[in-house]
Amino acid sequence: MCRLIILLALVGAPVWSQNDPNRKDWIQAFNGKSLDGWIMKIAGYPLGENYGNTFRVQDGLLTVSYDQYPEFANKFGHIFYRTKFSHYIVAAEYRFVGEQARNGPAWALRNNGIMIHCQAPETMGKDQDFPISVEVQLLGGGPTGERPTANMCSPGTEVFRNGEMVKSHCINSTSPTFRGDQWVRVEAEVLGSEKVRHIVDGKTVLEYTNLQIGGGSVNNFDPAVKKDGTPLAEGYIALQGESHPTQFRKVEILNLVGCMDPKALNYKTYFVHRDDTTCKYK
């Protein structure tokens, strides 16, 4: 009996428990130590050049900082995660800190964003301000008034609600207003080009459908990349730098594409898009 117990301890847990189909295997896109797996693109600078040390890890937090900027001067920045996704949940826990960069636009006060379905970072123009993408807008409130977070904005894209194309650049969510430097968790459930759902602290606050390339609110792009009317079914994930210092303590992604054969060892109950080429049986 003692030998059996020792043998089981050495072998470890049974295979079925190691491949629990209900366990959510979140990808920790930010490891708390470095920006490995990320690449930045700041307007006016080549891909990968981190002007002013804008994006950095500070005290274990992914930080967007402007302490080395004489002024903002429309240096809109984005930091892209290395992997492309089509069906996924991206979640970020963020807060705004400090003062806005000198001469930052008024609308960018306590303003940042999670960009979903972004164009590939290497296809952005040197002076391009925003990637062609859909923005999950992150906002902080002032001392008074209401200012929801997890809104939608559409640089170079179009979305639909209730069967009609949205005419405005942004749509407000129904989230509460978050003031001060409190941490907020925002998630976006992205299902190809079909549907996106914004979630704040576990509650759905906005939904829209039929993502496609089109519209304005993006400048200095390559026309060969912006093919209006093309369904926006996949892309990269990026975090913004729009002139207000921001900290992220967590950025995680749940891939919803995978093996949907219940007999496979890597089957997951939460997958919504089938890719049985990834199935493993031994």
C-alpha positions in Angstrom: 0.0 0.0 0.0 2.8 2.4 0.9 4.5 1.7 -2.5 1.2 2.4 -4.3 0.8 5.8 -2.5 4.3 6.8 -3.3 3.9 5.8 -7.0 0.7 7.8 -7.3 2.4 10.9 -5.8 5.3 10.5 -8.3 3.0 10.1 -11.3 0.8 13.0 -10.3 -2.8 13.7 -10.9 -4.8 11.6 -13.4 -4.9 12.8 -17.0 -8.7 13.6 -16.7 -8.1 16.1 -13.9 -5.2 17.8 -15.7 -7.6 18.4 -18.6 -10.7 19.6 -16.8 -13.0 20.7 -19.6 -14.6 23.3 -17.4 -11.4 24.9 -16.3 -10.8 28.2 -18.1 -7.3 28.5 -19.4 -6.7 32.2 -19.4 -3.6 33.5 -21.2 -1.8 36.0 -18.9 -0.8 38.4 -21.6 1.0 40.6 -19.1 3.4 38.7 -16.8 3.9 41.5 -14.2 7.7 41.6 -14.9 8.3 42.7 -18.5 6.7 43.6 -21.8 7.8 40.4 -23.5 5.3 39.4 -26.2 4.2 43.1 -26.8 5.3 45.6 -29.4 4.6 49.3 -29.3 3.7 51.8 -32.1 3.6 55.5 -31.4 2.5 58.0 -34.0 5.5 59.6 -35.7 7.9 56.8 -34.8 8.8 53.4 -36.3 7.2 50.2 -35.0 8.9 49.1 -31.8 10.4 52.5 -30.9 9.2 53.4 -27.3 9.4 57.1 -27.4 9.7 58.7 -23.9 9.6 55.2 -22.4 5.8 55.6 -22.7 5.1 51.9 -22.1 6.9 50.3 -19.2 6.6 48.0 -16.2 6.7 49.9 -13.0 6.1 48.3 -9.6 4.7 45.2 -11.3 2.2 47.2 -13.3 2.0 47.7 -17.1 2.2 51.5 -17.0 1.5 54.2 -19.7 3.5 57.2 -18.6 4.2 60.7 -19.9 6.8 61.9 -17.4 9.4 62.2 -20.2 7.2 64.1 -22.6 7.7 67.9 -23.0 4.2 67.9 -24.3 1.8 65.3 -25.8 1.9 66.7 -29.4 -0.6 64.0 -30.7 1.8 61.1 -30.1 -1.0 58.6 -29.8 0.5 55.3 -28.8 -0.6 51.6 -28.8 1.0 48.5 -27.5 0.1 45.3 -29.3 0.0 41.7 -28.0 1.8 39.3 -30.3 -1.0 36.9 -31.1 -4.0 37.3 -33.4 -7.4 36.0 -32.2 -10.9 35.7 -33.7 -13.2 34.4 -30.9 -12.0 35.4 -27.4 -12.6 37.2 -24.2 -10.1 39.9 -23.3 -10.0 41.3 -19.8 -8.1 44.2 -18.3 -7.9 45.6 -14.8 -7.0 49.3 -15.0 -6.9 52.6 -13.2 -6.0 56.2 -14.1 -3.3 57.9 -12.1 -1.6 61.3 -12.0 -2.1 64.2 -14.4 -2.7 64.3 -18.1 0.3 65.0 -20.4 0.8 68.7 -21.2 -1.4 69.8 -24.2 -3.2 66.5 -24.3 -6.7 66.8 -26.0 -9.5 67.6 -23.6 -11.5 64.5 -24.6 -8.5 62.3 -23.7 -8.6 63.2 -20.0 -8.8 59.9 -18.0 -9.3 58.1 -21.3 -7.6 54.9 -22.6 -8.8 51.8 -24.4 -8.6 48.2 -25.3 -8.4 47.9 -29.0 -9.9 44.7 -30.4 -9.5 43.1 -33.9 -6.7 45.5 -34.7 -4.9 45.5 -38.0 -1.4 44.0 -37.8 0.9 46.6 -36.1 3.5 46.3 -39.0 0.8 47.5 -41.4 0.3 50.8 -39.6 1.6 54.0 -41.2 4.5 55.8 -39.4 2.2 58.8 -38.7 -1.0 56.8 -38.3 -2.8 57.9 -35.1 -5.0 54.8 -34.3 -5.0 51.2 -35.7 -8.0 50.2 -37.7 -9.9 48.4 -35.0 -12.8 48.6 -32.5 -12.1 50.3 -29.2 -13.4 49.2 -25.9 -13.1 52.7 -24.4 -11.9 53.0 -20.8 -13.0 56.2 -19.1 -12.6 57.7 -15.6 -15.2 60.1 -14.1 -14.6 63.5 -12.8 -15.6 64.9 -9.3 -19.2 65.2 -10.6 -21.4 64.1 -13.5 -21.7 60.7 -15.1 -19.1 59.2 -17.4 -19.5 55.5 -18.1 -16.7 53.2 -19.1 -16.5 50.3 -21.6 -18.0 52.4 -24.4 -17.4 51.6 -28.0 -15.5 53.7 -30.5 -14.8 52.8 -34.1 -11.5 54.1 -35.7 -11.7 53.0 -39.3 -14.6 50.5 -38.6 -18.4 50.2 -38.5 -20.7 48.3 -36.2 -24.4 47.6 -36.1 -27.0 47.7 -33.4 -30.6 46.5 -33.8 -29.9 45.7 -37.4 -28.8 49.3 -38.3 -25.3 50.7 -38.8 -24.3 53.0 -36.0 -23.8 56.5 -37.3 -21.8 57.9 -34.4 -18.1 57.3 -33.8 -18.8 56.1 -30.2 -21.6 54.5 -28.2 -22.0 54.9 -24.5 -22.4 51.8 -22.3 -24.7 51.5 -19.3 -21.9 51.1 -16.8 -21.6 53.2 -13.6 -19.1 56.0 -13.3 -15.8 55.1 -11.7 -14.0 58.0 -10.0 -10.5 58.5 -8.5 -7.8 55.8 -8.8 -10.0 52.7 -8.1 -9.3 49.5 -10.1 -11.9 48.5 -12.6 -12.2 45.2 -14.5 -13.5 45.4 -18.1 -14.0 42.4 -20.4 -14.9 42.2 -24.0 -16.4 39.0 -25.4 -15.6 39.0 -29.1 -17.2 36.5 -31.5 -15.5 37.0 -34.8 -17.3 39.7 -36.8 -20.7 38.6 -35.5 -21.0 40.0 -32.0 -19.2 41.8 -29.2 -20.3 42.2 -25.6 -18.8 44.6 -23.1 -18.8 43.5 -19.4 -17.9 45.6 -16.4 -17.4 43.9 -13.0 -19.4 40.9 -14.3 -22.4 42.9 -15.8 -23.1 43.3 -19.5 -23.2 47.0 -20.3 -23.1 47.1 -24.2 -23.6 44.8 -27.2 -23.2 45.3 -30.9 -22.9 43.2 -34.1 -21.6 43.0 -37.7 -18.1 44.4 -37.3 -16.5 45.6 -40.6 -13.9 47.9 -41.9 -15.1 51.4 -42.9 -15.9 54.9 -41.7 -13.4 57.6 -40.5 -11.7 58.7 -37.3 -8.3 57.3 -38.4 -5.6 59.2 -40.2 -2.5 58.5 -42.2 -3.3 54.8 -42.9 -2.3 52.7 -45.8 -5.3 52.6 -48.2 -4.4 49.1 -49.2 -5.2 48.0 -45.6 -8.5 49.9 -45.2 -10.8 47.9 -47.5 -14.2 49.3 -46.5 -17.0 46.8 -46.2 -14.7 43.9 -45.4 -16.0 41.9 -42.3 -13.7 42.4 -39.3 -13.5 38.8 -38.1 -10.1 38.7 -36.4 -7.1 40.8 -35.4 -4.7 41.8 -32.7 -5.3 43.2 -29.2 -3.7 46.5 -28.2 -3.8 48.9 -25.2 -3.8 52.7 -25.8 -1.8 55.6 -24.8 -3.9 58.8 -25.3 -2.1 61.3 -23.0 -3.4 60.3 -19.5 -1.2 58.0 -17.3 -2.8 54.6 -16.9 -1.8 51.4 -15.0 -2.9 47.9 -15.8 -2.4 45.2 -13.2 -3.8 42.4 -15.3 -4.4 41.8 -19.0 -5.7 38.3 -19.8 -7.2 36.5 -22.8 -9.4 33.5 -23.0 -9.3 31.9 -26.4 -12.7 30.6 -27.4 -11.4 28.7 -30.4 -10.4 25.0 -30.0 -11.2 21.4 -30.0 -14.9 20.8 -29.5 -14.8 16.9 -29.6 -15.8 15.8 -26.0 -13.6 12.7 -26.5 -10.4 14.7 -26.8 -8.1 15.4 -23.9 -8.1 19.2 -24.6 -11.8 19.6 -25.1 -13.2 22.7 -23.4 -16.9 23.4 -22.6 -16.5 27.1 -23.2 -15.2 26.9 -26.8 -17.6 28.5 -29.3 -15.6 28.2 -32.5 -14.5 24.7 -33.7 -11.0 23.9 -34.6 -10.7 20.2 -34.3 -7.2 20.2 -36.0 -6.0 21.0 -32.4 -7.6 17.9 -30.8 -5.3 15.7 -28.8 -6.2 12.1 -27.9 -3.1 10.8 -26.2 
